[in-house]
Amino acid sequence: MKPDTVLKNYWNDNERFADFFNAVLFHGEQRIFPEELEELDTEESTVLEHREYAESIAASRDSVKVRKKSSALGVEFVILGMENQGHIHYAMPMRVMGYDYGFYKKQYDSNAKRYKTAEGLSEDEYLSKMRETDKLIPVITVVVYYGEKPWNGAASLHGMLNIPEEVAQYVNDYKIILVEARQNEYKFHNVDNKDFFNLLRILLDNSKPFNEVKEEAIEYTKKHDVEKSVVMTVAGAANCKLNYELKGDGGMWTVFEETQNEGRIRGIIEMGIECGLSEEDILEKLEHKLNVSRKKAQEYFQKYAAETV
């Protein structure tokens, strides 16, 4: 399956999702619980009951859940979003800013529909289409980068701008929360998450020979009895193809083959399409970077381009 598909399936699990955000936001302290999370459809409008009104929120995000928690003041909501990146995106701060703004704008528009007349509103409230006491649901977005190269893109909007030093303090910034799967020291409690990120750290280590990395990954899966679904997700996230053989005890999964080129092929085609290159340009890149014939490049393009669109 495509990397984004297997990752969405993996993070669909509330226990994994809650554990991840606890590790990233609260140093592993249990603040978010699986039972507090509700699905938020990332493709279609979803209505959330928020005090006396409802917000209609829609966005195309990788993984989004709503944390709903009871408190002395009523029910509190927080929207938790995750963006999965296989490649470095040099405009990521602006992209995340756009995603988050989209959520806030949807909430504002839905709330504003209640105020069709000025009845009961001050002049400022009516012009704002928002009461002084109205509040929106906060959004937290975490970017998870699964590439083998160190992230060298901007981690904030300021990093994307050419700002004269004397005016930098007056230019609003927008920071992203970035997790590099290849190296992290987060405190996970969920066993699947521990295995997931430990295996990614092994497979994305390009400082070691391929055979050494492969053997280390195999040894890890044996020692820790890693679940099949976890290994499959690691394979998708790391952009490689892994095959598995189930042993007699039913709990041992062994990696016995890895096709190294598939990740590179997918990456070249995906990047070419994202950058708006023509098919001819992508074929030339495949020929040059993989040292293959035009016929072979066309076979690769036909096989993987449809999955990328």
C-alpha positions as CSV (number, residue, x, y, z in Angstrom):
1,M,0.0,0.0,0.0
2,K,1.0,3.6,-0.4
3,P,2.9,5.1,2.6
4,D,0.1,7.6,3.4
5,T,-2.4,4.8,3.5
6,V,-0.6,2.5,5.9
7,L,0.3,5.5,8.1
8,K,-3.4,6.6,8.3
9,N,-4.4,3.1,9.2
10,Y,-1.7,2.9,11.9
11,W,-2.6,6.2,13.5
12,N,-6.3,5.4,13.3
13,D,-5.8,3.5,16.6
14,N,-6.7,5.8,19.5
15,E,-4.2,4.2,21.9
16,R,-1.3,4.7,19.5
17,F,-2.5,8.2,18.7
18,A,-2.9,9.3,22.3
19,D,0.5,7.8,23.3
20,F,2.2,9.7,20.4
21,F,0.8,13.1,21.4
22,N,1.5,12.5,25.1
23,A,5.1,11.7,24.2
24,V,5.6,14.7,21.9
25,L,3.6,17.3,23.9
26,F,3.9,16.2,27.5
27,H,7.2,14.2,27.7
28,G,5.3,10.9,28.1
29,E,3.1,12.1,30.9
30,Q,-0.4,10.7,30.4
31,R,-2.6,13.8,29.7
32,I,-4.5,12.6,26.7
33,F,-6.5,9.3,27.0
34,P,-7.7,7.1,24.2
35,E,-11.3,7.2,25.4
36,E,-11.3,11.0,25.1
37,L,-10.5,10.9,21.3
38,E,-13.2,11.0,18.6
39,E,-12.7,10.7,14.9
40,L,-12.8,13.8,12.8
41,D,-13.4,13.0,9.1
42,T,-10.5,14.6,7.2
43,E,-12.3,14.7,3.9
44,E,-15.9,15.6,4.6
45,S,-17.7,18.1,6.9
46,T,-18.0,16.9,10.5
47,V,-20.2,18.6,13.1
48,L,-18.9,19.0,16.7
49,E,-21.2,19.9,19.5
50,H,-19.5,22.8,21.3
51,R,-21.4,24.3,24.1
52,E,-24.6,25.8,22.6
53,Y,-23.6,25.6,18.9
54,A,-22.0,23.4,16.4
55,E,-18.9,23.9,14.2
56,S,-18.6,22.4,10.8
57,I,-15.0,21.6,10.1
58,A,-13.5,20.2,7.0
59,A,-10.0,19.8,5.8
60,S,-7.9,17.3,3.9
61,R,-5.4,16.2,6.6
62,D,-3.4,13.0,7.1
63,S,-4.7,12.1,10.6
64,V,-7.1,14.2,12.7
65,K,-8.9,13.5,16.0
66,V,-10.8,15.5,18.5
67,R,-10.0,15.3,22.1
68,K,-13.2,15.8,24.2
69,K,-12.7,16.2,27.9
70,S,-15.2,17.0,30.7
71,S,-14.2,19.8,33.1
72,A,-15.7,22.0,35.7
73,L,-16.5,24.5,33.0
74,G,-18.2,22.0,30.7
75,V,-16.8,20.0,27.8
76,E,-13.5,21.1,26.4
77,F,-12.3,20.3,22.9
78,V,-8.9,20.2,21.2
79,I,-8.3,19.2,17.6
80,L,-5.1,17.1,17.2
81,G,-3.7,16.9,13.7
82,M,-0.8,14.9,12.2
83,E,1.0,15.5,8.9
84,N,3.2,12.7,7.5
85,Q,6.1,13.7,5.4
86,G,8.3,11.3,3.4
87,H,10.3,14.2,1.9
88,I,11.6,17.5,3.2
89,H,9.1,20.2,2.4
90,Y,10.7,23.6,2.4
91,A,7.4,25.4,2.8
92,M,6.1,23.3,5.7
93,P,5.6,26.1,8.2
94,M,3.4,28.0,5.6
95,R,1.6,24.7,4.8
96,V,0.8,23.9,8.4
97,M,-0.3,27.5,9.0
98,G,-2.7,27.1,6.1
99,Y,-4.1,23.9,7.5
100,D,-4.6,25.4,10.9
101,Y,-6.1,28.5,9.6
102,G,-8.6,26.4,7.6
103,F,-9.8,24.8,10.8
104,Y,-10.2,28.1,12.5
105,K,-11.9,29.7,9.5
106,K,-14.5,26.8,9.3
107,Q,-15.3,27.3,13.0
108,Y,-15.6,31.0,12.6
109,D,-17.9,30.8,9.6
110,S,-20.1,28.2,11.3
111,N,-20.4,30.4,14.4
112,A,-21.1,33.6,12.4
113,K,-24.2,32.0,10.8
114,R,-25.9,32.3,14.2
115,Y,-25.8,36.1,14.0
116,K,-28.0,37.0,11.0
117,T,-29.4,40.1,12.9
118,A,-28.0,42.5,15.4
119,E,-30.6,41.5,18.0
120,G,-28.9,41.0,21.4
121,L,-25.5,42.0,20.0
122,S,-23.3,45.1,20.5
123,E,-22.3,47.0,17.3
124,D,-18.8,45.5,17.5
125,E,-20.1,42.0,18.0
126,Y,-22.5,42.3,15.0
127,L,-19.8,43.6,12.7
128,S,-17.4,40.9,13.9
129,K,-20.1,38.2,13.6
130,M,-18.7,36.9,16.9
131,R,-19.7,37.7,20.6
132,E,-17.0,38.8,23.0
133,T,-17.5,35.5,24.9
134,D,-17.3,33.2,21.8
135,K,-14.3,30.9,21.7
136,L,-12.9,28.7,18.9
137,I,-11.5,25.1,19.4
138,P,-7.7,25.1,19.5
139,V,-5.7,23.2,16.9
140,I,-2.4,21.4,17.5
141,T,-0.6,20.0,14.4
142,V,2.5,17.8,14.6
143,V,4.6,17.1,11.5
144,V,6.2,13.6,11.4
145,Y,9.1,13.3,9.0
146,Y,10.0,9.8,7.8
147,G,12.9,10.6,5.5
148,E,16.5,9.3,6.0
149,K,18.1,12.7,5.4
150,P,18.3,15.1,8.3
151,W,15.5,17.7,8.1
152,N,17.2,20.9,6.8
153,G,14.0,22.8,6.0
154,A,12.5,25.7,8.0
155,A,10.9,24.9,11.3
156,S,9.1,28.3,11.5
157,L,7.8,30.9,9.1
158,H,10.7,33.1,10.0
159,G,13.0,30.4,8.6
160,M,11.3,30.9,5.2
161,L,11.6,34.6,5.1
162,N,14.4,37.0,4.2
163,I,13.9,39.4,7.2
164,P,16.1,42.4,7.9
165,E,17.3,42.1,11.5
166,E,15.9,45.4,12.6
167,V,12.3,44.4,11.7
168,A,12.4,40.7,12.6
169,Q,10.7,41.2,16.0
170,Y,7.7,42.8,14.3
171,V,7.1,40.0,11.8
172,N,4.7,37.4,13.2
173,D,6.2,33.9,13.3
174,Y,4.5,30.5,13.0
175,K,6.4,27.5,14.4
176,I,5.8,23.9,13.5
177,I,6.1,20.9,15.9
178,L,8.5,18.6,14.0
179,V,9.2,14.9,14.8
180,E,12.1,13.2,12.9
181,A,11.4,9.5,12.9
182,R,15.0,8.7,12.1
183,Q,16.2,10.1,15.5
184,N,14.0,10.9,18.5
185,E,14.1,10.4,22.3
186,Y,10.4,10.6,23.0
187,K,9.1,8.5,25.9
188,F,6.5,6.1,24.5
189,H,4.4,3.8,26.6
190,N,2.5,2.0,23.8
191,V,4.5,-1.1,22.7
192,D,3.6,-0.7,19.1
193,N,4.8,2.9,19.0
194,K,8.1,1.9,20.7
195,D,8.7,-0.8,18.1
196,F,7.5,1.5,15.3
197,F,10.0,4.3,16.0
198,N,12.8,1.9,17.0
199,L,12.6,0.1,13.7
200,L,12.4,3.3,11.8
201,R,15.5,4.5,13.5
202,I,17.3,1.3,12.4
203,L,16.1,1.4,8.8
204,L,16.6,5.1,8.2
205,D,20.2,5.0,9.4
206,N,22.2,5.6,6.2
207,S,25.5,5.6,8.0
208,K,25.7,1.8,8.0
209,P,25.9,-0.7,5.2
210,F,22.6,-2.0,3.9
211,N,23.2,-5.6,5.0
212,E,24.0,-4.5,8.5
213,V,20.9,-2.4,8.7
214,K,18.8,-5.3,7.4
215,E,20.2,-7.8,9.9
216,E,19.7,-5.4,12.7
217,A,16.0,-4.9,11.7
218,I,15.5,-8.6,11.5
219,E,17.1,-9.2,14.9
220,Y,14.9,-6.5,16.4
221,T,11.7,-8.0,15.1
222,K,12.7,-11.4,16.5
223,K,13.8,-10.2,19.9
224,H,10.7,-8.0,20.4
225,D,8.1,-10.2,18.6
226,V,7.0,-7.1,16.6
227,E,3.4,-7.2,15.4
228,K,2.9,-7.7,11.6
229,S,0.9,-4.5,11.3
230,V,3.7,-2.5,12.9
231,V,6.3,-3.9,10.5
232,M,4.1,-3.3,7.5
233,T,3.6,0.3,8.6
234,V,7.4,0.7,9.1
235,A,7.9,-0.6,5.6
236,G,5.4,1.9,4.2
237,A,6.8,4.8,6.2
238,A,10.4,4.0,5.2
239,N,9.4,3.7,1.5
240,C,10.7,0.2,1.2
241,K,9.0,-3.1,0.4
242,L,9.3,-5.7,3.1
243,N,8.0,-9.3,2.9
244,Y,7.3,-11.4,5.9
245,E,7.2,-15.1,6.9
246,L,5.1,-16.2,9.8
247,K,6.8,-18.7,12.0
248,G,5.1,-21.7,13.7
249,D,4.7,-20.0,17.1
250,G,2.4,-17.4,15.5
251,G,4.2,-14.5,17.1
252,M,7.5,-14.2,15.1
253,W,7.7,-12.2,12.0
254,T,10.9,-12.2,10.0
255,V,11.9,-9.7,7.4
256,F,13.5,-11.8,4.6
257,E,13.6,-9.5,1.6
258,E,13.8,-5.8,1.0
259,T,13.6,-4.2,-2.4
260,Q,15.9,-1.2,-2.2
261,N,15.1,0.5,-5.4
262,E,11.3,0.8,-4.9
263,G,11.6,3.6,-2.4
264,R,13.9,5.6,-4.7
265,I,11.6,5.0,-7.7
266,R,8.5,6.2,-5.8
267,G,10.4,9.2,-4.5
268,I,11.5,10.3,-7.9
269,I,8.1,10.0,-9.4
270,E,6.2,11.5,-6.5
271,M,8.6,14.5,-6.3
272,G,8.4,15.0,-10.1
273,I,4.6,15.1,-10.0
274,E,4.5,17.3,-7.0
275,C,6.8,19.8,-8.7
276,G,4.7,19.8,-11.9
277,L,7.2,18.1,-14.1
278,S,6.1,16.6,-17.4
279,E,6.1,12.8,-17.9
280,E,9.1,13.3,-20.3
281,D,11.1,15.1,-17.6
282,I,10.3,12.4,-15.0
283,L,11.3,9.7,-17.4
284,E,14.7,11.4,-18.0
285,K,15.3,11.7,-14.2
286,L,14.5,8.0,-13.8
287,E,16.9,7.0,-16.6
288,H,19.7,9.2,-15.2
289,K,19.3,8.5,-11.5
290,L,18.7,4.8,-11.7
291,N,20.8,4.1,-14.8
292,V,18.0,2.3,-16.6
293,S,16.7,2.2,-20.2
294,R,13.8,4.4,-21.4
295,K,11.6,1.3,-21.6
296,K,12.3,0.4,-18.0
297,A,11.7,4.0,-16.9
298,Q,8.3,3.9,-18.6
299,E,7.4,0.7,-16.8
300,Y,8.3,2.3,-13.5
301,F,6.2,5.4,-14.4
302,Q,3.2,3.4,-15.4
303,K,3.3,1.3,-12.3
304,Y,3.7,4.1,-9.7
305,A,2.4,7.3,-11.2
306,A,-1.2,6.3,-10.9
307,E,-0.7,5.6,-7.2
308,T,0.7,9.1,-6.6
309,V,-2.1,11.0,-8.3
